[in-house]
Amino acid sequence: MSDQLAGMGDATPDLDVGVGPHPQPWPVGVQYDPDLLAQGDRRNVRDHYRYWTVAAIVADLDTRRHAFSVAIENWQHDANIGTVVRTANAFLAREVVIVGRKRWNRRGAMVTDRYQHVRHVPTVADLVQHAGTTGSTIVGIDNTAGSRPIESAELPRQVVFLFGQEGPGLTEDARRAAAVTLSIAQFGSTRSINAGVAAGIAMHAWIRQHGAPEATL
Protein backbone atom coordinates (compact mmCIF):
# COMPACT_ATOMS: atom_id res chain seq x y z
CA MET A 1 0.00 0.00 0.00
CA SER A 2 1.39 3.40 -0.93
CA ASP A 3 2.08 6.14 1.64
CA GLN A 4 -0.57 8.24 -0.05
CA LEU A 5 -3.21 5.70 0.89
CA ALA A 6 -1.61 5.01 4.27
CA GLY A 7 -1.70 8.72 5.04
CA MET A 8 -5.40 9.21 4.41
CA GLY A 9 -5.91 9.60 8.16
CA ASP A 10 -4.05 12.91 8.15
CA ALA A 11 -5.65 14.07 4.92
CA THR A 12 -8.53 16.52 4.82
CA PRO A 13 -11.48 16.89 2.45
CA ASP A 14 -10.41 20.53 1.87
CA LEU A 15 -8.31 20.26 -1.28
CA ASP A 16 -6.75 23.67 -0.57
CA VAL A 17 -4.72 22.04 2.20
CA GLY A 18 -1.33 20.66 1.22
CA VAL A 19 -0.16 20.52 -2.36
CA GLY A 20 -1.50 19.03 -5.56
CA PRO A 21 0.27 16.77 -8.05
CA HIS A 22 3.92 17.67 -8.57
CA PRO A 23 4.60 19.25 -11.98
CA GLN A 24 6.81 17.37 -14.38
CA PRO A 25 9.65 16.63 -14.31
CA TRP A 26 9.40 14.90 -10.93
CA PRO A 27 12.23 15.17 -8.41
CA VAL A 28 14.48 12.14 -8.22
CA GLY A 29 15.24 10.36 -4.94
CA VAL A 30 14.36 7.30 -2.93
CA GLN A 31 12.52 9.51 -0.41
CA TYR A 32 9.72 10.32 -2.84
CA ASP A 33 6.43 8.44 -3.10
CA PRO A 34 5.28 8.13 -6.75
CA ASP A 35 1.61 8.12 -5.75
CA LEU A 36 2.00 11.35 -3.78
CA LEU A 37 3.87 12.96 -6.66
CA ALA A 38 1.08 11.97 -9.04
CA GLN A 39 -1.95 12.68 -6.83
CA GLY A 40 -0.78 15.38 -4.44
CA ASP A 41 0.17 15.44 -0.77
CA ARG A 42 -2.58 16.57 1.60
CA ARG A 43 -0.89 15.38 4.79
CA ASN A 44 -0.13 17.61 7.77
CA VAL A 45 3.62 17.67 7.20
CA ARG A 46 6.13 20.49 6.79
CA ASP A 47 6.90 21.65 3.26
CA HIS A 48 10.35 20.08 3.46
CA TYR A 49 8.70 16.65 3.62
CA ARG A 50 6.14 17.09 0.87
CA TYR A 51 5.85 14.00 -1.35
CA TRP A 52 8.18 11.98 0.95
CA THR A 53 7.28 8.48 2.15
CA VAL A 54 6.52 8.03 5.84
CA ALA A 55 9.60 5.82 6.19
CA ALA A 56 11.82 8.50 4.66
CA ILE A 57 10.43 11.18 6.96
CA VAL A 58 10.99 9.05 10.06
CA ALA A 59 14.53 8.20 8.95
CA ASP A 60 15.35 11.88 8.50
CA LEU A 61 13.85 12.82 11.87
CA ASP A 62 15.89 10.06 13.51
CA THR A 63 19.09 11.84 12.49
CA ARG A 64 18.09 14.93 14.47
CA ARG A 65 16.00 13.81 17.45
CA HIS A 66 16.58 15.51 20.78
CA ALA A 67 17.84 13.82 23.93
CA PHE A 68 14.59 14.13 25.89
CA SER A 69 11.69 11.70 26.09
CA VAL A 70 8.20 12.04 27.51
CA ALA A 71 6.43 9.41 29.57
CA ILE A 72 2.80 9.49 30.67
CA GLU A 73 0.91 7.13 32.94
CA ASN A 74 -2.13 5.51 31.32
CA TRP A 75 -4.24 3.65 33.85
CA GLN A 76 -7.66 4.93 32.75
CA HIS A 77 -7.24 5.54 29.00
CA ASP A 78 -6.09 9.15 29.43
CA ALA A 79 -7.44 11.27 26.58
CA ASN A 80 -4.44 13.62 26.75
CA ILE A 81 -1.93 11.13 25.36
CA GLY A 82 -2.68 11.99 21.74
CA THR A 83 -1.89 15.64 22.41
CA VAL A 84 1.34 14.64 24.15
CA VAL A 85 2.39 12.59 21.12
CA ARG A 86 1.58 15.40 18.70
CA THR A 87 3.56 17.93 20.76
CA ALA A 88 6.47 15.51 21.18
CA ASN A 89 6.59 15.20 17.41
CA ALA A 90 6.63 19.00 17.06
CA PHE A 91 9.55 19.32 19.49
CA LEU A 92 11.33 16.27 18.02
CA ALA A 93 11.40 14.12 21.15
CA ARG A 94 13.40 10.91 21.18
CA GLU A 95 10.26 8.97 22.06
CA VAL A 96 7.01 8.92 24.00
CA VAL A 97 6.59 6.16 26.57
CA ILE A 98 3.10 5.02 27.58
CA VAL A 99 3.17 3.55 31.10
CA GLY A 100 0.36 1.18 32.04
CA ARG A 101 -2.42 0.33 29.60
CA LYS A 102 -1.19 -0.26 26.08
CA ARG A 103 -4.23 1.15 24.30
CA TRP A 104 -4.52 4.91 24.10
CA ASN A 105 -6.74 7.46 22.36
CA ARG A 106 -4.96 8.41 19.14
CA ARG A 107 -7.40 11.07 17.99
CA GLY A 108 -5.46 13.98 19.47
CA ALA A 109 -2.24 12.78 17.86
CA MET A 110 -3.53 13.80 14.41
CA VAL A 111 -1.58 10.89 12.87
CA THR A 112 1.76 12.23 14.17
CA ASP A 113 2.28 8.82 15.80
CA ARG A 114 3.31 7.67 12.31
CA TYR A 115 6.41 9.84 12.65
CA GLN A 116 7.01 9.79 16.42
CA HIS A 117 8.48 6.76 18.19
CA VAL A 118 5.97 5.54 20.80
CA ARG A 119 6.94 2.83 23.28
CA HIS A 120 4.81 0.97 25.81
CA VAL A 121 5.95 -0.30 29.20
CA PRO A 122 3.62 -2.02 31.69
CA THR A 123 4.89 -0.45 34.92
CA VAL A 124 6.87 2.46 36.32
CA ALA A 125 9.60 -0.02 37.25
CA ASP A 126 9.90 -0.92 33.57
CA LEU A 127 10.18 2.78 32.74
CA VAL A 128 13.01 3.16 35.26
CA GLN A 129 14.85 0.24 33.68
CA HIS A 130 14.34 1.65 30.19
CA ALA A 131 15.51 5.13 31.20
CA GLY A 132 18.67 3.55 32.56
CA THR A 133 19.54 2.12 29.13
CA THR A 134 19.81 5.67 27.75
CA GLY A 135 21.37 7.22 30.85
CA SER A 136 18.32 9.43 31.28
CA THR A 137 17.15 11.09 34.49
CA ILE A 138 13.44 10.79 35.25
CA VAL A 139 11.91 14.17 36.10
CA GLY A 140 8.33 14.23 37.32
CA ILE A 141 6.05 17.13 36.39
CA ASP A 142 3.31 17.75 38.95
CA ASN A 143 2.11 20.60 41.18
CA THR A 144 2.56 18.71 44.42
CA ALA A 145 3.95 19.76 47.78
CA GLY A 146 7.74 19.89 47.67
CA SER A 147 7.99 20.27 43.90
CA ARG A 148 10.43 22.82 42.50
CA PRO A 149 9.55 25.43 39.87
CA ILE A 150 10.48 24.37 36.35
CA GLU A 151 11.01 28.02 35.46
CA SER A 152 14.25 28.15 37.48
CA ALA A 153 15.34 24.51 37.22
CA GLU A 154 18.40 23.35 35.31
CA LEU A 155 17.08 20.46 33.25
CA PRO A 156 19.22 17.39 32.53
CA ARG A 157 20.13 16.97 28.88
CA GLN A 158 19.30 13.27 28.96
CA VAL A 159 15.87 13.31 30.56
CA VAL A 160 12.50 11.58 30.66
CA PHE A 161 9.69 13.92 31.65
CA LEU A 162 7.10 11.85 33.52
CA PHE A 163 3.45 12.91 33.74
CA GLY A 164 0.54 11.42 35.62
CA GLN A 165 -3.05 11.16 34.53
CA GLU A 166 -5.43 14.07 34.37
CA GLY A 167 -6.83 14.57 37.87
CA PRO A 168 -4.83 12.32 40.20
CA GLY A 169 -1.45 13.29 38.76
CA LEU A 170 1.62 11.17 39.36
CA THR A 171 1.15 7.89 41.21
CA GLU A 172 3.21 7.11 44.29
CA ASP A 173 5.39 4.76 42.23
CA ALA A 174 6.03 7.56 39.74
CA ARG A 175 6.94 10.05 42.46
CA ARG A 176 9.42 7.62 43.95
CA ALA A 177 10.95 6.95 40.52
CA ALA A 178 11.54 10.63 39.78
CA ALA A 179 14.87 12.15 40.74
CA VAL A 180 13.02 15.44 41.20
CA THR A 181 9.49 16.71 40.68
CA LEU A 182 9.01 20.08 39.02
CA SER A 183 5.93 22.29 39.01
CA ILE A 184 4.62 24.76 36.44
CA ALA A 185 3.69 28.21 37.74
CA GLN A 186 -0.06 28.92 37.69
CA PHE A 187 -1.85 32.11 38.65
CA GLY A 188 -5.56 31.45 38.16
CA SER A 189 -8.23 29.62 40.13
CA THR A 190 -7.73 26.13 38.66
CA ARG A 191 -5.64 23.65 40.63
CA SER A 192 -4.08 22.03 37.58
CA ILE A 193 -3.62 22.34 33.84
CA ASN A 194 -4.22 19.78 31.12
CA ALA A 195 -1.48 17.15 31.01
CA GLY A 196 -1.05 17.70 27.28
CA VAL A 197 -0.46 21.42 27.86
CA ALA A 198 1.91 20.72 30.76
CA ALA A 199 3.93 18.37 28.57
CA GLY A 200 4.29 21.06 25.92
CA ILE A 201 5.54 23.57 28.50
CA ALA A 202 8.10 21.11 29.86
CA MET A 203 9.36 20.19 26.40
CA HIS A 204 9.75 23.82 25.43
CA ALA A 205 11.63 24.51 28.66
CA TRP A 206 14.09 21.79 27.62
CA ILE A 207 14.36 23.27 24.11
CA ARG A 208 15.19 26.70 25.55
CA GLN A 209 18.08 25.19 27.51
CA HIS A 210 19.40 22.49 25.19
CA GLY A 211 17.72 22.70 21.79
CA ALA A 212 20.05 22.96 18.83
CA PRO A 213 19.09 25.70 16.32
CA GLU A 214 20.19 23.44 13.47
CA ALA A 215 17.44 20.97 14.42
CA THR A 216 14.86 23.18 12.73
CA LEU A 217 14.33 23.10 8.99
C-alpha positions as CSV (number, residue, x, y, z in Angstrom):
1,M,0.0,0.0,0.0
2,S,1.4,3.4,-0.9
3,D,2.1,6.1,1.6
4,Q,-0.6,8.2,-0.1
5,L,-3.2,5.7,0.9
6,A,-1.6,5.0,4.3
7,G,-1.7,8.7,5.0
8,M,-5.4,9.2,4.4
9,G,-5.9,9.6,8.2
10,D,-4.1,12.9,8.1
11,A,-5.6,14.1,4.9
12,T,-8.5,16.5,4.8
13,P,-11.5,16.9,2.5
14,D,-10.4,20.5,1.9
15,L,-8.3,20.3,-1.3
16,D,-6.7,23.7,-0.6
17,V,-4.7,22.0,2.2
18,G,-1.3,20.7,1.2
19,V,-0.2,20.5,-2.4
20,G,-1.5,19.0,-5.6
21,P,0.3,16.8,-8.1
22,H,3.9,17.7,-8.6
23,P,4.6,19.2,-12.0
24,Q,6.8,17.4,-14.4
25,P,9.7,16.6,-14.3
26,W,9.4,14.9,-10.9
27,P,12.2,15.2,-8.4
28,V,14.5,12.1,-8.2
29,G,15.2,10.4,-4.9
30,V,14.4,7.3,-2.9
31,Q,12.5,9.5,-0.4
32,Y,9.7,10.3,-2.8
33,D,6.4,8.4,-3.1
34,P,5.3,8.1,-6.7
35,D,1.6,8.1,-5.7
36,L,2.0,11.3,-3.8
37,L,3.9,13.0,-6.7
38,A,1.1,12.0,-9.0
39,Q,-2.0,12.7,-6.8
40,G,-0.8,15.4,-4.4
41,D,0.2,15.4,-0.8
42,R,-2.6,16.6,1.6
43,R,-0.9,15.4,4.8
44,N,-0.1,17.6,7.8
45,V,3.6,17.7,7.2
46,R,6.1,20.5,6.8
47,D,6.9,21.6,3.3
48,H,10.4,20.1,3.5
49,Y,8.7,16.6,3.6
50,R,6.1,17.1,0.9
51,Y,5.9,14.0,-1.3
52,W,8.2,12.0,0.9
53,T,7.3,8.5,2.1
54,V,6.5,8.0,5.8
55,A,9.6,5.8,6.2
56,A,11.8,8.5,4.7
57,I,10.4,11.2,7.0
58,V,11.0,9.0,10.1
59,A,14.5,8.2,8.9
60,D,15.3,11.9,8.5
61,L,13.9,12.8,11.9
62,D,15.9,10.1,13.5
63,T,19.1,11.8,12.5
64,R,18.1,14.9,14.5
65,R,16.0,13.8,17.4
66,H,16.6,15.5,20.8
67,A,17.8,13.8,23.9
68,F,14.6,14.1,25.9
69,S,11.7,11.7,26.1
70,V,8.2,12.0,27.5
71,A,6.4,9.4,29.6
72,I,2.8,9.5,30.7
73,E,0.9,7.1,32.9
74,N,-2.1,5.5,31.3
75,W,-4.2,3.7,33.9
76,Q,-7.7,4.9,32.8
77,H,-7.2,5.5,29.0
78,D,-6.1,9.1,29.4
79,A,-7.4,11.3,26.6
80,N,-4.4,13.6,26.8
81,I,-1.9,11.1,25.4
82,G,-2.7,12.0,21.7
83,T,-1.9,15.6,22.4
84,V,1.3,14.6,24.2
85,V,2.4,12.6,21.1
86,R,1.6,15.4,18.7
87,T,3.6,17.9,20.8
88,A,6.5,15.5,21.2
89,N,6.6,15.2,17.4
90,A,6.6,19.0,17.1
91,F,9.5,19.3,19.5
92,L,11.3,16.3,18.0
93,A,11.4,14.1,21.1
94,R,13.4,10.9,21.2
95,E,10.3,9.0,22.1
96,V,7.0,8.9,24.0
97,V,6.6,6.2,26.6
98,I,3.1,5.0,27.6
99,V,3.2,3.6,31.1
100,G,0.4,1.2,32.0
101,R,-2.4,0.3,29.6
102,K,-1.2,-0.3,26.1
103,R,-4.2,1.1,24.3
104,W,-4.5,4.9,24.1
105,N,-6.7,7.5,22.4
106,R,-5.0,8.4,19.1
107,R,-7.4,11.1,18.0
108,G,-5.5,14.0,19.5
109,A,-2.2,12.8,17.9
110,M,-3.5,13.8,14.4
111,V,-1.6,10.9,12.9
112,T,1.8,12.2,14.2
113,D,2.3,8.8,15.8
114,R,3.3,7.7,12.3
115,Y,6.4,9.8,12.7
116,Q,7.0,9.8,16.4
117,H,8.5,6.8,18.2
118,V,6.0,5.5,20.8
119,R,6.9,2.8,23.3
120,H,4.8,1.0,25.8
121,V,5.9,-0.3,29.2
122,P,3.6,-2.0,31.7
123,T,4.9,-0.4,34.9
124,V,6.9,2.5,36.3
125,A,9.6,0.0,37.3
126,D,9.9,-0.9,33.6
127,L,10.2,2.8,32.7
128,V,13.0,3.2,35.3
129,Q,14.8,0.2,33.7
130,H,14.3,1.7,30.2
131,A,15.5,5.1,31.2
132,G,18.7,3.6,32.6
133,T,19.5,2.1,29.1
134,T,19.8,5.7,27.7
135,G,21.4,7.2,30.9
136,S,18.3,9.4,31.3
137,T,17.2,11.1,34.5
138,I,13.4,10.8,35.2
139,V,11.9,14.2,36.1
140,G,8.3,14.2,37.3
141,I,6.0,17.1,36.4
142,D,3.3,17.8,39.0
143,N,2.1,20.6,41.2
144,T,2.6,18.7,44.4
145,A,4.0,19.8,47.8
146,G,7.7,19.9,47.7
147,S,8.0,20.3,43.9
148,R,10.4,22.8,42.5
149,P,9.5,25.4,39.9
150,I,10.5,24.4,36.4
151,E,11.0,28.0,35.5
152,S,14.3,28.2,37.5
153,A,15.3,24.5,37.2
154,E,18.4,23.4,35.3
155,L,17.1,20.5,33.2
156,P,19.2,17.4,32.5
157,R,20.1,17.0,28.9
158,Q,19.3,13.3,29.0
159,V,15.9,13.3,30.6
160,V,12.5,11.6,30.7
161,F,9.7,13.9,31.6
162,L,7.1,11.9,33.5
163,F,3.5,12.9,33.7
164,G,0.5,11.4,35.6
165,Q,-3.0,11.2,34.5
166,E,-5.4,14.1,34.4
167,G,-6.8,14.6,37.9
168,P,-4.8,12.3,40.2
169,G,-1.5,13.3,38.8
170,L,1.6,11.2,39.4
171,T,1.1,7.9,41.2
172,E,3.2,7.1,44.3
173,D,5.4,4.8,42.2
174,A,6.0,7.6,39.7
175,R,6.9,10.1,42.5
176,R,9.4,7.6,44.0
177,A,10.9,6.9,40.5
178,A,11.5,10.6,39.8
179,A,14.9,12.1,40.7
180,V,13.0,15.4,41.2
181,T,9.5,16.7,40.7
182,L,9.0,20.1,39.0
183,S,5.9,22.3,39.0
184,I,4.6,24.8,36.4
185,A,3.7,28.2,37.7
186,Q,-0.1,28.9,37.7
187,F,-1.9,32.1,38.6
188,G,-5.6,31.5,38.2
189,S,-8.2,29.6,40.1
190,T,-7.7,26.1,38.7
191,R,-5.6,23.7,40.6
192,S,-4.1,22.0,37.6
193,I,-3.6,22.3,33.8
194,N,-4.2,19.8,31.1
195,A,-1.5,17.1,31.0
196,G,-1.0,17.7,27.3
197,V,-0.5,21.4,27.9
198,A,1.9,20.7,30.8
199,A,3.9,18.4,28.6
200,G,4.3,21.1,25.9
201,I,5.5,23.6,28.5
202,A,8.1,21.1,29.9
203,M,9.4,20.2,26.4
204,H,9.7,23.8,25.4
205,A,11.6,24.5,28.7
206,W,14.1,21.8,27.6
207,I,14.4,23.3,24.1
208,R,15.2,26.7,25.5
209,Q,18.1,25.2,27.5
210,H,19.4,22.5,25.2
211,G,17.7,22.7,21.8
212,A,20.0,23.0,18.8
213,P,19.1,25.7,16.3
214,E,20.2,23.4,13.5
215,A,17.4,21.0,14.4
216,T,14.9,23.2,12.7
217,L,14.3,23.1,9.0
